[in-house]
Amino acid sequence: MSGTSLDGLDLALCKITGSGYSTDLTLEAFETLPFRSAFLQDIREVFAKEEVSLSTLTILHAVIADEHAWLINAFLEKHRISPQSVDLIASHGQTVYHAPRSLHGREDWPNATLQLGEGDHLAIRTGITTVSDFRQKHVAAGGEGAPLAAYGDLLLLSSPDQGRALVNIGGIANITYLPPSDGNGEAMSSDVGPGNTIMDALARRSDPSLQYDRDAAIAKSGEISTDLLDALLEEPFFRVPLPKTTGPELFSPDWFDNIAKANGTKLSLADQMATLNRLSARGIADAIGKLPERTKVYLSGGGARNPELRRNLGELLPGRKIGSTGDLGIDPDAKEAILFAVLANELIAGDADTIRGRIKGAPPVTMGKISLPD
């Protein structure tokens, strides 16, 4: 898994037995392997941009797969795992543009999304059967291609007597609501707003050696601008009912800069970062506020380690205990990669009817395309 935060490739070695609600998963090993700076720069040439070189975009489809294959092979060698012992690679690929109808505005055009990293290249370079390009089936069946978390969360993390909100804070923040599995409620998965994406960009802009606001040092030294925060929250996305999707195509540094300029706000970097940190927390807290009162909250993703974001969430959600998916036996850093392993397992061994009528607004489909190594 490589997400919108572009912090590297998450590699989760999973042992899975069963499928559907009988899925049993053990995480055998996990690492996030950082991208080389030149490779990262190549991705940023096309990432979430309206206009790009078609030549670069085309070539990167192969380049990204080859780079991911190199990292997979290095991971397997490090952990002394034979490629022949691995049944499947589940490759999310690299999202470079997410274009739901709500964003592109063309009523006569469908939802769309684009991930690079061709599965055939991965299969050939690793010698392992590869399942990739998960989001296209979701779009073809009437979905927006994101978020897909509920498909895996429902199978791994449902509880018979507890409603759960699983909040993943990557570049974009998303939430899965799991009703008690003993009832008749529908699960739901939705993006809720920016997670780390704009904060990371501001950190890099201030110091190219920074990939993010480490330990929220910048945000903690600033003060929240309530005027700017209110202006940012006027973004129509925040008023769209759940479930919904978005991406850095909307929540970009330009989006932030334009609103700050229109608001006549001239703030220090620290105050900007503090305001953005609160904005991310507001998006999450407002979504949780729409869920049943006794819903338990569990965080995952890089933003879950941001102390200022956690403080803001605690302040906005008084009285709620906020835990980690680690409390449920799922490594919070590995969770997104684990979910795609589950989706690949469902394609090979599962049945789309398993989730029929169980996830609000989600088509009952298995997802992914199969690439053989020979």
C-alpha positions as a Markdown table, in Angstrom:
| # | Residue | x | y | z |
|---|---|---|---|---|
| 1 | Met | 0.0 | 0.0 | 0.0 |
| 2 | Ser | 1.2 | 3.5 | -0.9 |
| 3 | Gly | -1.2 | 6.2 | 0.0 |
| 4 | Thr | -1.7 | 10.0 | -0.5 |
| 5 | Ser | 0.9 | 10.8 | 2.2 |
| 6 | Leu | 3.6 | 9.3 | -0.1 |
| 7 | Asp | 5.7 | 8.3 | 2.9 |
| 8 | Gly | 6.8 | 5.0 | 1.4 |
| 9 | Leu | 5.5 | 1.5 | 0.6 |
| 10 | Asp | 3.7 | -0.3 | 3.4 |
| 11 | Leu | 4.5 | -4.0 | 3.2 |
| 12 | Ala | 2.5 | -6.4 | 5.3 |
| 13 | Leu | 3.1 | -10.1 | 5.2 |
| 14 | Cys | -0.2 | -11.7 | 6.1 |
| 15 | Lys | -1.1 | -15.3 | 6.8 |
| 16 | Ile | -4.8 | -15.7 | 6.0 |
| 17 | Thr | -7.2 | -18.7 | 6.4 |
| 18 | Gly | -10.8 | -18.7 | 5.5 |
| 19 | Ser | -12.8 | -15.9 | 3.9 |
| 20 | Gly | -15.8 | -13.7 | 4.5 |
| 21 | Tyr | -16.7 | -13.6 | 8.2 |
| 22 | Ser | -14.5 | -16.6 | 8.8 |
| 23 | Thr | -11.4 | -14.7 | 7.8 |
| 24 | Asp | -8.6 | -15.2 | 10.2 |
| 25 | Leu | -5.5 | -13.1 | 9.6 |
| 26 | Thr | -2.1 | -13.1 | 11.3 |
| 27 | Leu | 0.4 | -10.3 | 10.6 |
| 28 | Glu | 3.8 | -12.1 | 10.2 |
| 29 | Ala | 5.9 | -9.0 | 9.4 |
| 30 | Phe | 5.5 | -5.4 | 8.5 |
| 31 | Glu | 7.7 | -2.5 | 7.3 |
| 32 | Thr | 7.3 | 0.8 | 5.6 |
| 33 | Leu | 10.1 | 1.1 | 3.1 |
| 34 | Pro | 10.9 | 4.7 | 2.2 |
| 35 | Phe | 10.9 | 5.8 | -1.5 |
| 36 | Arg | 14.1 | 7.1 | -3.0 |
| 37 | Ser | 14.0 | 10.8 | -3.3 |
| 38 | Ala | 14.3 | 10.8 | -7.1 |
| 39 | Phe | 11.4 | 8.3 | -7.4 |
| 40 | Leu | 9.3 | 10.4 | -5.0 |
| 41 | Gln | 10.0 | 13.4 | -7.2 |
| 42 | Asp | 8.8 | 11.5 | -10.3 |
| 43 | Ile | 5.5 | 10.7 | -8.6 |
| 44 | Arg | 5.0 | 14.3 | -7.5 |
| 45 | Glu | 5.3 | 15.3 | -11.2 |
| 46 | Val | 1.9 | 13.7 | -11.8 |
| 47 | Phe | 0.3 | 13.4 | -8.3 |
| 48 | Ala | -3.1 | 15.1 | -8.0 |
| 49 | Lys | -2.3 | 17.5 | -10.9 |
| 50 | Glu | -4.8 | 18.7 | -13.5 |
| 51 | Glu | -2.2 | 18.9 | -16.2 |
| 52 | Val | 0.7 | 16.5 | -16.6 |
| 53 | Ser | 3.0 | 15.0 | -19.3 |
| 54 | Leu | 1.2 | 12.1 | -20.9 |
| 55 | Ser | 4.5 | 10.5 | -21.7 |
| 56 | Thr | 5.6 | 10.7 | -18.0 |
| 57 | Leu | 2.2 | 9.4 | -16.8 |
| 58 | Thr | 2.4 | 6.4 | -19.2 |
| 59 | Ile | 6.0 | 5.5 | -18.3 |
| 60 | Leu | 5.4 | 5.8 | -14.6 |
| 61 | His | 2.8 | 3.0 | -14.8 |
| 62 | Ala | 5.7 | 0.7 | -15.4 |
| 63 | Val | 8.3 | 2.5 | -13.3 |
| 64 | Ile | 6.1 | 2.5 | -10.1 |
| 65 | Ala | 5.4 | -1.2 | -10.5 |
| 66 | Asp | 9.1 | -2.0 | -11.0 |
| 67 | Glu | 10.1 | 0.1 | -8.0 |
| 68 | His | 7.4 | -1.6 | -5.8 |
| 69 | Ala | 8.7 | -5.0 | -7.1 |
| 70 | Trp | 12.2 | -4.1 | -6.1 |
| 71 | Leu | 11.0 | -3.1 | -2.6 |
| 72 | Ile | 9.0 | -6.3 | -2.3 |
| 73 | Asn | 11.9 | -8.5 | -3.3 |
| 74 | Ala | 14.2 | -6.6 | -0.8 |
| 75 | Phe | 11.6 | -7.2 | 2.0 |
| 76 | Leu | 11.3 | -10.9 | 1.3 |
| 77 | Glu | 15.1 | -11.3 | 1.2 |
| 78 | Lys | 15.5 | -9.4 | 4.5 |
| 79 | His | 12.9 | -11.7 | 6.2 |
| 80 | Arg | 14.3 | -14.8 | 4.5 |
| 81 | Ile | 11.0 | -15.6 | 2.8 |
| 82 | Ser | 11.1 | -17.5 | -0.5 |
| 83 | Pro | 8.9 | -15.9 | -3.2 |
| 84 | Gln | 7.6 | -19.4 | -4.0 |
| 85 | Ser | 6.1 | -19.5 | -0.5 |
| 86 | Val | 4.0 | -16.4 | -1.2 |
| 87 | Asp | 0.6 | -17.1 | -2.8 |
| 88 | Leu | -0.4 | -13.5 | -3.7 |
| 89 | Ile | 0.7 | -9.9 | -3.8 |
| 90 | Ala | -2.1 | -7.5 | -3.1 |
| 91 | Ser | -1.0 | -4.3 | -4.7 |
| 92 | His | -3.0 | -1.1 | -4.2 |
| 93 | Gly | -0.7 | 0.8 | -6.6 |
| 94 | Gln | -0.2 | 4.6 | -6.3 |
| 95 | Thr | -3.2 | 6.8 | -6.7 |
| 96 | Val | -2.3 | 9.8 | -8.9 |
| 97 | Tyr | -5.7 | 11.2 | -9.4 |
| 98 | His | -9.1 | 10.7 | -7.8 |
| 99 | Ala | -12.1 | 12.1 | -9.7 |
| 100 | Pro | -15.5 | 11.4 | -8.4 |
| 101 | Arg | -18.3 | 13.1 | -10.1 |
| 102 | Ser | -18.7 | 15.4 | -7.1 |
| 103 | Leu | -15.2 | 16.8 | -7.9 |
| 104 | His | -15.1 | 16.8 | -11.7 |
| 105 | Gly | -18.6 | 18.2 | -12.0 |
| 106 | Arg | -19.5 | 16.5 | -15.3 |
| 107 | Glu | -23.0 | 14.9 | -14.8 |
| 108 | Asp | -22.6 | 13.0 | -18.1 |
| 109 | Trp | -19.3 | 11.5 | -17.0 |
| 110 | Pro | -18.9 | 8.7 | -14.4 |
| 111 | Asn | -16.9 | 8.6 | -11.2 |
| 112 | Ala | -13.2 | 7.8 | -11.9 |
| 113 | Thr | -9.9 | 7.2 | -10.2 |
| 114 | Leu | -6.4 | 6.3 | -11.4 |
| 115 | Gln | -3.8 | 4.1 | -9.7 |
| 116 | Leu | -0.4 | 3.5 | -11.3 |
| 117 | Gly | 1.7 | 0.4 | -10.9 |
| 118 | Glu | 0.9 | -2.2 | -13.5 |
| 119 | Gly | 0.2 | -5.7 | -12.0 |
| 120 | Asp | 1.8 | -7.6 | -14.8 |
| 121 | His | 5.2 | -5.9 | -14.1 |
| 122 | Leu | 4.9 | -6.8 | -10.4 |
| 123 | Ala | 4.1 | -10.4 | -11.2 |
| 124 | Ile | 7.0 | -10.8 | -13.7 |
| 125 | Arg | 9.5 | -9.0 | -11.5 |
| 126 | Thr | 8.7 | -11.0 | -8.3 |
| 127 | Gly | 7.5 | -14.3 | -9.7 |
| 128 | Ile | 4.4 | -14.0 | -7.6 |
| 129 | Thr | 0.8 | -13.9 | -8.7 |
| 130 | Thr | -0.4 | -10.3 | -8.2 |
| 131 | Val | -3.9 | -8.9 | -7.5 |
| 132 | Ser | -4.0 | -5.2 | -8.3 |
| 133 | Asp | -6.2 | -2.2 | -9.5 |
| 134 | Phe | -8.8 | -2.8 | -6.9 |
| 135 | Arg | -10.7 | 0.4 | -7.2 |
| 136 | Gln | -11.9 | 0.1 | -10.8 |
| 137 | Lys | -14.6 | -2.6 | -10.1 |
| 138 | His | -16.0 | -0.4 | -7.3 |
| 139 | Val | -16.3 | 2.5 | -9.8 |
| 140 | Ala | -17.8 | 0.3 | -12.5 |
| 141 | Ala | -20.4 | -1.0 | -10.1 |
| 142 | Gly | -21.5 | 2.5 | -9.2 |
| 143 | Gly | -19.2 | 3.4 | -6.4 |
| 144 | Glu | -16.7 | 6.2 | -6.2 |
| 145 | Gly | -13.7 | 3.9 | -5.9 |
| 146 | Ala | -13.0 | 5.0 | -2.3 |
| 147 | Pro | -12.8 | 4.5 | 0.5 |
| 148 | Leu | -12.7 | 0.7 | 0.4 |
| 149 | Ala | -11.8 | 0.2 | 4.1 |
| 150 | Ala | -15.3 | -1.0 | 5.1 |
| 151 | Tyr | -15.0 | -4.1 | 2.9 |
| 152 | Gly | -12.1 | -5.4 | 5.1 |
| 153 | Asp | -13.0 | -3.8 | 8.4 |
| 154 | Leu | -16.4 | -5.5 | 8.4 |
| 155 | Leu | -14.8 | -8.9 | 8.1 |
| 156 | Leu | -11.9 | -8.4 | 10.6 |
| 157 | Leu | -13.1 | -5.9 | 13.2 |
| 158 | Ser | -16.9 | -6.2 | 13.7 |
| 159 | Ser | -18.0 | -6.8 | 17.3 |
| 160 | Pro | -21.3 | -8.4 | 18.3 |
| 161 | Asp | -22.0 | -5.9 | 21.1 |
| 162 | Gln | -20.0 | -2.8 | 20.3 |
| 163 | Gly | -20.4 | -0.1 | 17.6 |
| 164 | Arg | -16.9 | 0.9 | 16.4 |
| 165 | Ala | -15.6 | 3.9 | 14.5 |
| 166 | Leu | -12.3 | 3.1 | 12.8 |
| 167 | Val | -10.5 | 6.3 | 11.8 |
| 168 | Asn | -7.5 | 6.1 | 9.5 |
| 169 | Ile | -5.6 | 9.3 | 9.3 |
| 170 | Gly | -3.3 | 9.3 | 6.2 |
| 171 | Gly | -3.1 | 12.1 | 3.7 |
| 172 | Ile | -6.9 | 12.1 | 3.7 |
| 173 | Ala | -8.8 | 11.1 | 6.9 |
| 174 | Asn | -11.4 | 8.4 | 6.5 |
| 175 | Ile | -13.8 | 6.6 | 8.8 |
| 176 | Thr | -15.5 | 3.2 | 8.9 |
| 177 | Tyr | -18.5 | 2.8 | 11.1 |
| 178 | Leu | -19.2 | -0.8 | 12.2 |
| 179 | Pro | -22.5 | -1.3 | 13.9 |
| 180 | Pro | -22.8 | -4.2 | 16.4 |
| 181 | Ser | -22.8 | -7.3 | 14.2 |
| 182 | Asp | -25.7 | -8.8 | 16.2 |
| 183 | Gly | -28.0 | -6.1 | 14.9 |
| 184 | Asn | -29.3 | -5.1 | 11.5 |
| 185 | Gly | -27.4 | -1.9 | 11.1 |
| 186 | Glu | -25.3 | -1.0 | 8.0 |
| 187 | Ala | -21.6 | -0.4 | 8.1 |
| 188 | Met | -20.4 | 2.8 | 6.4 |
| 189 | Ser | -17.1 | 4.0 | 5.1 |
| 190 | Ser | -16.4 | 7.6 | 4.1 |
| 191 | Asp | -13.7 | 10.2 | 3.7 |
| 192 | Val | -14.2 | 13.0 | 6.1 |
| 193 | Gly | -11.6 | 15.6 | 5.0 |
| 194 | Pro | -7.9 | 16.3 | 5.0 |
| 195 | Gly | -5.6 | 14.3 | 7.3 |
| 196 | Asn | -1.9 | 15.0 | 6.9 |
| 197 | Thr | -1.8 | 16.0 | 3.3 |
| 198 | Ile | -1.8 | 19.9 | 3.6 |
| 199 | Met | 0.2 | 19.9 | 6.8 |
| 200 | Asp | 2.9 | 17.7 | 5.2 |
| 201 | Ala | 3.1 | 20.1 | 2.2 |
| 202 | Leu | 3.5 | 23.1 | 4.4 |
| 203 | Ala | 6.2 | 21.4 | 6.4 |
| 204 | Arg | 8.1 | 20.6 | 3.1 |
| 205 | Arg | 7.6 | 24.1 | 1.9 |
| 206 | Ser | 9.2 | 25.6 | 5.0 |
| 207 | Asp | 12.0 | 23.1 | 5.0 |
| 208 | Pro | 12.6 | 20.7 | 2.1 |
| 209 | Ser | 14.3 | 18.3 | 4.4 |
| 210 | Leu | 11.1 | 17.8 | 6.3 |
| 211 | Gln | 8.5 | 15.2 | 5.2 |
| 212 | Tyr | 6.0 | 16.2 | 7.9 |
| 213 | Asp | 5.6 | 18.1 | 11.1 |
| 214 | Arg | 7.5 | 15.7 | 13.3 |
| 215 | Asp | 5.8 | 15.3 | 16.7 |
| 216 | Ala | 3.6 | 18.3 | 15.7 |
| 217 | Ala | 6.4 | 20.5 | 16.9 |
| 218 | Ile | 5.4 | 23.4 | 14.5 |
| 219 | Ala | 1.6 | 23.1 | 15.2 |
| 220 | Lys | 2.1 | 23.0 | 19.0 |
| 221 | Ser | 4.1 | 26.2 | 18.8 |
| 222 | Gly | 1.3 | 28.1 | 17.1 |
| 223 | Glu | -2.2 | 29.4 | 17.8 |
| 224 | Ile | -5.4 | 28.4 | 16.0 |
| 225 | Ser | -7.0 | 31.2 | 13.9 |
| 226 | Thr | -10.7 | 30.8 | 14.4 |
| 227 | Asp | -11.4 | 33.2 | 11.5 |
| 228 | Leu | -9.4 | 31.1 | 9.1 |
| 229 | Leu | -10.7 | 27.8 | 10.5 |
| 230 | Asp | -14.3 | 29.0 | 10.0 |
| 231 | Ala | -13.4 | 30.0 | 6.4 |
| 232 | Leu | -11.9 | 26.6 | 5.7 |
| 233 | Leu | -14.9 | 24.9 | 7.1 |
| 234 | Glu | -17.1 | 26.7 | 4.5 |
| 235 | Glu | -15.8 | 24.2 | 1.9 |
| 236 | Pro | -19.0 | 22.6 | 0.5 |
| 237 | Phe | -17.4 | 19.1 | 0.9 |
| 238 | Phe | -17.9 | 19.3 | 4.7 |
| 239 | Arg | -21.7 | 19.7 | 4.2 |
| 240 | Val | -22.1 | 16.7 | 1.9 |
| 241 | Pro | -23.7 | 13.8 | 3.8 |
| 242 | Leu | -21.7 | 10.7 | 4.6 |
| 243 | Pro | -20.5 | 8.5 | 2.8 |
| 244 | Lys | -18.4 | 10.6 | 0.4 |
| 245 | Thr | -14.9 | 10.7 | -1.1 |
| 246 | Thr | -12.3 | 13.3 | -1.7 |
| 247 | Gly | -8.5 | 13.6 | -2.2 |
| 248 | Pro | -5.6 | 16.0 | -2.4 |
| 249 | Glu | -7.0 | 17.1 | -5.7 |
| 250 | Leu | -9.4 | 19.2 | -3.6 |
| 251 | Phe | -7.6 | 19.6 | -0.3 |
| 252 | Ser | -4.3 | 20.9 | -1.6 |
| 253 | Pro | -1.9 | 23.7 | -0.5 |
| 254 | Asp | -3.4 | 25.9 | -3.2 |
| 255 | Trp | -6.9 | 25.4 | -1.7 |
| 256 | Phe | -5.5 | 26.4 | 1.6 |
| 257 | Asp | -3.5 | 29.4 | 0.3 |
| 258 | Asn | -6.5 | 30.7 | -1.7 |
| 259 | Ile | -8.8 | 30.7 | 1.3 |
| 260 | Ala | -6.2 | 32.2 | 3.6 |
| 261 | Lys | -5.6 | 35.0 | 1.0 |
| 262 | Ala | -9.3 | 35.6 | 0.5 |
| 263 | Asn | -9.8 | 35.8 | 4.2 |
| 264 | Gly | -7.1 | 38.4 | 4.5 |
| 265 | Thr | -5.2 | 36.2 | 6.9 |
| 266 | Lys | -1.5 | 36.6 | 7.3 |
| 267 | Leu | -0.3 | 34.0 | 9.8 |
| 268 | Ser | 3.0 | 32.5 | 10.8 |
| 269 | Leu | 3.8 | 29.0 | 9.7 |
| 270 | Ala | 3.1 | 27.8 | 13.2 |
| 271 | Asp | -0.3 | 29.4 | 13.3 |
| 272 | Gln | -1.2 | 28.0 | 9.9 |
| 273 | Met | -0.1 | 24.5 | 11.0 |
| 274 | Ala | -2.1 | 24.8 | 14.3 |
| 275 | Thr | -5.2 | 25.8 | 12.3 |
| 276 | Leu | -4.8 | 23.0 | 9.8 |
| 277 | Asn | -4.3 | 20.5 | 12.6 |
| 278 | Arg | -7.5 | 21.6 | 14.1 |
| 279 | Leu | -9.2 | 21.4 | 10.7 |
| 280 | Ser | -8.3 | 17.8 | 10.4 |
| 281 | Ala | -9.6 | 17.1 | 13.8 |
| 282 | Arg | -12.8 | 18.9 | 13.1 |
| 283 | Gly | -13.5 | 16.8 | 10.0 |
| 284 | Ile | -13.0 | 13.6 | 12.0 |
| 285 | Ala | -14.9 | 14.8 | 15.1 |
| 286 | Asp | -17.9 | 16.1 | 13.1 |
| 287 | Ala | -18.2 | 12.7 | 11.4 |
| 288 | Ile | -18.0 | 10.8 | 14.7 |
| 289 | Gly | -20.6 | 13.1 | 16.1 |
| 290 | Lys | -23.1 | 11.8 | 13.6 |
| 291 | Leu | -22.6 | 8.2 | 14.9 |
| 292 | Pro | -24.5 | 6.5 | 17.8 |
| 293 | Glu | -23.3 | 7.9 | 21.1 |
| 294 | Arg | -21.7 | 4.7 | 22.5 |
| 295 | Thr | -19.6 | 4.1 | 19.4 |
| 296 | Lys | -16.0 | 3.4 | 20.4 |
| 297 | Val | -13.2 | 5.2 | 18.4 |
| 298 | Tyr | -10.0 | 3.5 | 17.2 |
| 299 | Leu | -7.3 | 5.3 | 15.2 |
| 300 | Ser | -4.8 | 4.1 | 12.7 |
| 301 | Gly | -2.4 | 5.7 | 10.1 |
| 302 | Gly | 0.4 | 8.1 | 10.4 |
| 303 | Gly | -1.8 | 10.9 | 11.8 |
| 304 | Ala | -2.7 | 8.7 | 14.8 |
| 305 | Arg | 0.8 | 9.4 | 16.1 |
| 306 | Asn | 0.4 | 13.2 | 15.8 |
| 307 | Pro | 0.1 | 14.3 | 19.5 |
| 308 | Glu | -1.5 | 17.7 | 18.7 |
| 309 | Leu | -4.1 | 16.0 | 16.4 |
| 310 | Arg | -4.9 | 13.6 | 19.2 |
| 311 | Arg | -5.2 | 16.4 | 21.7 |
| 312 | Asn | -7.5 | 18.3 | 19.4 |
| 313 | Leu | -9.7 | 15.2 | 18.9 |
| 314 | Gly | -9.8 | 14.7 | 22.7 |
| 315 | Glu | -11.0 | 18.3 | 23.1 |
| 316 | Leu | -13.6 | 18.0 | 20.4 |
| 317 | Leu | -14.9 | 14.7 | 21.6 |
| 318 | Pro | -15.0 | 15.1 | 25.4 |
| 319 | Gly | -15.9 | 12.0 | 27.3 |
| 320 | Arg | -15.0 | 9.6 | 24.5 |
| 321 | Lys | -12.1 | 7.2 | 25.0 |
| 322 | Ile | -10.0 | 7.3 | 21.8 |
| 323 | Gly | -8.0 | 4.1 | 21.3 |
| 324 | Ser | -5.9 | 2.6 | 18.6 |
| 325 | Thr | -6.6 | -0.4 | 16.3 |
| 326 | Gly | -3.7 | -1.9 | 18.1 |
| 327 | Asp | -6.2 | -2.4 | 20.9 |
| 328 | Leu | -8.1 | -4.7 | 18.5 |
| 329 | Gly | -5.1 | -6.7 | 17.5 |
| 330 | Ile | -4.4 | -4.7 | 14.2 |
| 331 | Asp | -1.2 | -2.8 | 13.9 |
| 332 | Pro | -2.3 | 0.8 | 13.3 |
| 333 | Asp | 0.5 | 1.4 | 10.8 |
| 334 | Ala | -0.1 | -1.8 | 8.9 |
| 335 | Lys | -3.9 | -1.6 | 8.8 |
| 336 | Glu | -4.3 | -0.2 | 5.3 |
| 337 | Ala | -2.0 | -2.8 | 3.7 |
| 338 | Ile | -3.7 | -5.5 | 5.7 |
| 339 | Leu | -7.1 | -4.5 | 4.3 |
| 340 | Phe | -5.9 | -5.0 | 0.7 |
| 341 | Ala | -4.6 | -8.4 | 1.6 |
| 342 | Val | -8.1 | -9.2 | 2.8 |
| 343 | Leu | -9.6 | -7.8 | -0.5 |
| 344 | Ala | -7.3 | -10.0 | -2.5 |
| 345 | Asn | -8.3 | -13.0 | -0.5 |
| 346 | Glu | -11.9 | -12.2 | -1.0 |
| 347 | Leu | -11.4 | -12.1 | -4.8 |
| 348 | Ile | -9.7 | -15.5 | -4.8 |
| 349 | Ala | -11.6 | -17.3 | -2.1 |
| 350 | Gly | -14.6 | -15.2 | -1.1 |
| 351 | Asp | -18.1 | -14.3 | -2.3 |
| 352 | Ala | -19.5 | -10.8 | -3.0 |
| 353 | Asp | -22.8 | -11.8 | -1.4 |
| 354 | Thr | -21.0 | -11.7 | 1.9 |
| 355 | Ile | -21.3 | -8.0 | 2.2 |
| 356 | Arg | -24.6 | -7.6 | 0.2 |
| 357 | Gly | -26.8 | -5.1 | 2.1 |
| 358 | Arg | -24.2 | -4.7 | 4.9 |
| 359 | Ile | -22.3 | -1.5 | 3.8 |
| 360 | Lys | -24.2 | 1.7 | 3.1 |
| 361 | Gly | -23.9 | 2.9 | -0.5 |
| 362 | Ala | -21.3 | 0.2 | -1.4 |
| 363 | Pro | -21.8 | -2.2 | -4.3 |
| 364 | Pro | -21.5 | -5.9 | -3.4 |
| 365 | Val | -18.4 | -6.8 | -5.4 |
| 366 | Thr | -15.1 | -8.5 | -5.1 |
| 367 | Met | -12.3 | -6.3 | -6.4 |
| 368 | Gly | -8.9 | -6.7 | -8.1 |
| 369 | Lys | -7.4 | -8.0 | -11.3 |
| 370 | Ile | -5.2 | -11.1 | -11.5 |
| 371 | Ser | -1.7 | -11.0 | -13.1 |
| 372 | Leu | 0.2 | -14.3 | -13.5 |
| 373 | Pro | 4.0 | -14.5 | -13.4 |
| 374 | Asp | 4.2 | -16.7 | -16.5 |
